[in-house]
């Protein structure tokens, strides 16, 4: 059972206790839900606090972690979000529409006073339920941070959203539930609103990074960096580079570079552009060859390269893209980039070889499947991150952390992809679904789906947990956001 400290004095005491506890940890936000749960348990054990306070304490620990960062964000980039249930329901004159409460500021509840305080500091404010609208404001770059008041139940639902989007935010739990005529510690909210550090900051806009990356993959730019399109092979390779795909790998490379170097205004040297195009060359080449080896006839909703040009020509097109990738990296001053790509290339081939060696009906364990993922899927993510670090002059500690992150993310990504095989009894690929069906022959499709989903969530959690050692706020924020988008959360 969840409880909220009953007295104001006790709430303030526990808030101070939580914030002091966070200060002993030197934590860099964002932090995952798993990390918050661990911190809450440690705090409760240290002070013999009742377990029913855990969720409330997690909110305050979250606040303690984020407070210094929120204080660096200018007031005009912050939003105060209040719930409609704070109003005096019997006397409120405000209108409620789809966007929330249009407060008349009649002074019959605490809402007008809190909004007036926000106005004085130049903050935006709104009275609405839930954090979905806030996430949209964050996405649209209207605001960068939020101070939100809500009931504990709503905060429990909102926390995964705030964590996954790495939203700089402070959450204040209502002192009661019931969704009507509720109360909050107004002086605590009022104390938070004016907080401002002398060292202000502007958050990096990763949509702008994405736009820059998209410019690199126009026909005009690719014509400048790839082998000139003068015959069927070169024209087909250019068309393949231009079509479909999320371009996660070049985006991650560019975003890691930007997160580490923090260029203002946002700009990328030619080295970063060429490295990003090279990464996509290797990725698109691997897809050409994979489609041949797996006998897939469609990708991106259109015929695969070998379906269109035949296997021999497709192999040549894939090889050309590999050559272009190596040529681009060889033209750059940092020769470490070549070594990273070459090692990843070897690993991918070993993983693909293990997959091709497996024959349908042959026994395979889940550990063997995960090892194939480590060799085949993980390097694709690690290469992009590693090249971003090298281009930015990053350190070996960051590279080590991102190795662990890439492994967990790559496996989680492949496990999510394997869920599509649940209804396919005749897949020619060694998947987690196939391995678990062998291990649990009597299990239903739903049972197998739940097992794969649980395993994917475990590696998802590992990916976020691995980022705890990163000191850079921007890099950590980027990877939290990227994790959720790549895994479709």
N, C-alpha and C positions, 0 to 999 in steps of 0.2 A: 504493500500500500504506500502511495506517495503522500507525503505531508509537506506543508509549508510551515516554517517557524511561526508560532502563534503570536508572539509579541514583537513590536517594533524593535525593542532593545535587543532581543535575541537575533532578529534578522540582521541588524547592523553588526552585532558581534560576529556572526558567522560570515557575513560579507567581508569584514576586515580579516578574519581568519583565512578565508579562501584567497583573498588578494595577496596577503602576506606570504601564504604558502606558494603561490605562483611565482612571486618575486625571488624565491629561493631556487627556482628551477631554470631560470634563464631561457624561457621558451620563446621560440619564434613562431608567430602565427603564420598561416592557419594551423590548427591542430585537428586531428580526426576525432570522431566520436569514440573510437576505441581508446585513444589516448586520454580523452576527457574522463571516460569511465575509470581508467586506471588511476588517474590523478584523484578522482573522487574517493575511490576505495582507500588509497593511501592516506588521504586527509582524514577520512572517517576512522580508520584504524589508529592513526596517531592521536586523535582526540576523543576516542570512544564515542563517536556520534552514531545515532541510530540510522540504520540502512534506509529507512523510509525517507530520509533527507537527501538521498543520492541525486535524484533528478534536479532538485532545486540547487544543490551544490554544484552540479555540472554546469548549470547556467552561470553561476557566479564565478566559477573557475574560468569558463569561457570569457566572461567579461574581464577578468584579471589579465588574461593573455592578450586580449585585443585592445584594452584601454590605451596603452601607450601609442599604438598604431593609429587608432581612431583620433587621438589627440593631435596627430600630425596632419590630418585631413582638414582643409579649410572648412569653416562653418557653412559656407554657401554650397558645399558639395555634400552636406549631410542632410538626412531626412529623419524627422521625428514621426514615428508611426504609433498611433494610439488606437485602442479598440473602442468600438461603439458602446460596449457594455459599461464603460466608465460614466456614461451620461446618467442623469437622473431621469429614469424612464417615465415617471409620472408627470414631470414638469418640462421636459425638453421640447423646445420649439423648432429644433433643427429638422431638415428634411433628409431622408435616407434614399439614395438611389443606388444604381449598380456600382458606382465608384466608392460609396461609403456615406459618411455623415457630413452634411453641409452645416457646420456649426454656426449658430447666430451669435455666439459668445455672450450669452445672457448672464453668465456668471453663476448658474445654478448647480454646476458641478465643477470638477477640477480640469476638465478639458480646455476651456478658454484660457485659464491661467497658464497651463503648460504650453499651449500654442503661442500665447503672447511671449512667453520666455524664449521660445524657439525663434519667433520673429525678431526679437531684440538682438539675437546673435546672428541673424541672417540665414537661419536654417529654413528649409522647407518643412512643412508638416501636413499630415493627412490623417483622417480618422476612418479606418477601414479594417476589415477582418482579414487575417492571413497575410503571408509574406509573398504570395505569388505576384501581386502587383509591384512589390518592391523589387523583386528579382528582375522584372521587366524594366523598371526604371534604371536598375544597375546595368542591364544589357544595353539600354539605349544611351548610357553614359550621362543621364540626367543628374544622378547622384553617385557618390563613391562609397558612402558609409550610411549606416542606419542605426538609430537608437529606437528600439521597438519595445512596446509594452504589450503584454499578452498573458493569457492564463497559461498555467503550466502544461495543460493538455495541448494547447495550440503550439506552444514552444517546442514540445516534443516532436510534433509533426514538422515544424519549420526548421528545426536544427539541421536535419540532413540537407535541406536546400541551402541553408547558410553555409554549412561546411563544404558541400560539394562545389559551390560557386565561389568559395573563399571570400565571402562578403565581409569586409570590415564592419563589425557591428557589436553593439551592446544590447543585451536583452534583459528586460526587467519583468519579473513574474508578478502577476496580480496576487494580492493577498488572499483572494477567495475565488471560487468558481461560480458556476451557475449562469454565466452569460447574461447577467442582468444586474444593474446597480452594484457593480464591483468597485474595489478600492485598490489603490497602489500607494507606495511610499513616495509621495510627491517630492519631498525634499531630496530623496536619493536621485530621482530623475532630474530635478533642477540642478543638482550638483554635477551631474554628468554633462549636461548640455553645454556649459561654457568651456569645458576642458579644451585647451589649445596649447600645443607645444610650439616653442619658438621656431623649431625646425619643421616647417610644413612640407608636404610632399604631394606630388601629382601621380596618380597611378598610371601605369603603362596600359594603353588601350590595345588589347590583342586583336581586336577587329581591324585596327589599322595595320597591324603586322600581317594579318591575313590578306588585306588588300594589296600590300606591297608584294607578297609572295605571288598572288594571282597575276600581278603585272609581269613577273618573271616568266610566266608560262603562257604568254601570248605568242602568236605566230611570229610577230615582229622581233621579240627578244630572243626566242629560241633559234630563229634564223641566224642570229648574230653569234651564238655560242655553240650550236651543234654543227655537225658536218653538213655542208650545203646540200639542200634537197635538189639534186640534179638527176636522179634516176628513181626507179621503183623502190629500191631498198631504202634510200635516204628519205624519199617522200613518205613512205609508209611509216618509218620510224618517227618522223616529225608529227604525222597525224596521230600516231599512238601516244606520243607525249602530250598532245593537246587534248585528248579525249578522256572524259570520265575520271573518277577517283576523287578522294577527299584531299589528297596531297598533304596528309598529316605529317609525313616525314620532312619535307622541306619547311613546312610551317614550324614544326618543333625545333628544327635547326635554327631558323631565324629567330624564333621566340626566345630560345635559350640564350642566344647571342644578345638579344635586346635586354633580357632580364638581368644579365650579368653586367653589361656595359652601360645600360641606361642612357642611350643616346637621346639628347634633346636639342633640336627636334628629331623625331624618329628618322633615321637614315641608316643604310647598310652599305658597307664597302663592297666593291666588285667581288672580292674574295668570298664573301658570304653568299652572294647571288650564285656564283659559279659552283660553290660547294653544294648549295641547295639543289641546283639543277642536276648536278652529278648524282646526288642521293636519289632523285626521282628517276634518273636514267637507270640506275641499278634496280630500283623497284619495278619499273615498267618492263625491264628485260626479264626479271624473274617471273613476272606474270605471263609473258609470252611463252617462256619455256615450261612453266607450270601447266598452262592450258594445253600444251602439246602432250605432256607426260600424263596428264589426267584426262585427256580426251574431252575437254570441255569445249563446247562449240559457241558459247555465248558469254560475254562479259560486258558490263555497263549497258545491258539491254541491246547489244549489237553483236554481230559475228566476231569471234576471236580472230587474232591475226592469222593463225594457221587455217582457220575455216575460210578466210577470205583469200589468202595468198598461197596456201599449201604449206606442208610441214617444212620442206627444205628452205623455202624463202623465209618462213617465220623464224627458223633457227638463225638464219643469217641476219635478220632484222634485230633479233634479241642480242646477237653477238655485237652488232654495230652499236647498240645502245650501251653495252658493257664497255666497249672501246671508247665511246664518247665520254662515259663517266670517268674512266681512268685518265683520259687525255685532259679533261677539265681539272681534275685534282693535281695532275702532274704539272699543270701550268701555274699552280699556286705556290707561294714561298714556303709554307709550312708542309714539309714532306711527311709529317706524322699522319696527316690525313689519309695518305695512300695506304699506310700500314693498317689503320683502323678498318678501312674498306676491304682490304685484301683479306684480313682475318675474318671479317663478317661474311665475305664471299665464300670462303672455305667452309665456315660453319653452316651456312645455308645449304651448300651442296651436300654436306654430310647428313643434314637433317632430311633433305629431299631424297637422298640415297636410301636412308633408313625407311622412309615412307614407301619408296618404290620397291624395296626388297620385300616388304610385307605383302603377303598374299591374302586375299579375302578368305575368311574361315580359319586363318591361322590364329593361334592363341597370342594374345598380347595383354600385358598388364597396364594398369593406369600409370604406373611409374615409367614404363617404357614410352607410353604416349606423351607424358609430360617432358621426357627427355628429348623427344622429337621436336616438341614445341620450343624447348630451350635452344635447340640448334637452328631451327627453321624460322620461327616467328620472332623470338626475342631479339636477334641481331638487327632486324629491320628497325626496331625502335631505338636500340642502343646506338646504332651508327649515327642516326640523326642527332641524338642528344650529345654524343661524344664529339661529333664534328662542330656542333654549336659551341661546346666548351672550348675546344681547341682554337676556333676562330676568335673567341673572346679572350683567350689567354687564361682560361680557368685553371683551377688547381687540381691536383690528383685526388684530394679528399672528395671534391664534388664529383669527379669522374667515378670514384668507387661507389659513392652513394647512388649515383644514377645507373650504375651497373645493376645493383640490387633492385632498384626501382623498375628498370627495363625488364628484368627477368619476371618479376611479379606481374607487371602490366601486360607483357606479351603473352604469358600463360593465361591470365584472366581473359584477355581478348580472344584467344583461340578457343577457350572453353565456352565463352558466350557464342562464338561462331558454331561450335559443335552442337549447340542446342537445336540447330536447324536439321540435324541428322536424326532427331528423335523418331520421325515417321519414316525414315529411309532404312529399310531392312537390307539394302543391297549396296551400301556405300563401298567404294573401292579404296577408301582412305582409312588409315588407323586412327580412329577418333576416341575421345573420352567416352562417348556413348557406346561404341563397340566394346571397349575394354570393360566397362561396367556391366554391360549385358553378359559378358562372359563370366565376370565375377559373381553376378547375381542373376542367374538364368531364370529364376521365377519372378523377378521384379517386373512390375507393370511399366508402361511408358512414363506414367506420372512419377513413379518412384525413381526411375532413371533420371528424368528431368530434374527432380528435386535434388538428387545427388550431384549432378553436374552443376546445377545452379549454386548449391552450397559450396562446392569446390571453387567455382568462379568467384563467389563472394569472399571466400577465404583469401584468395590471391589478390583480389581488389583491396582488401583490408591490409594485406602485406605491402602492397604498393604504396599506399598512403603512409603506413607506419615507417617505411624505409626513409621517408623524407624528413624525419624528425631531426636528423643531423645537419640539415641545410640551414646556413645562417642567413642567406639572402631571402628577404621577404618576397621580392618580386619573383624570384625563381620558384620559390615554394608555392606562391599563389598561382603561377602559371601551371605548374604540374598538377596541383589539385584540380584546377578547372579542366585541364587537358584530359586527366584521368576519367573524369565523369563523362566528358563528351566522347572520348574514344570508346568507352564501354557502354555508351548509350544510356547513361543513368539520368 
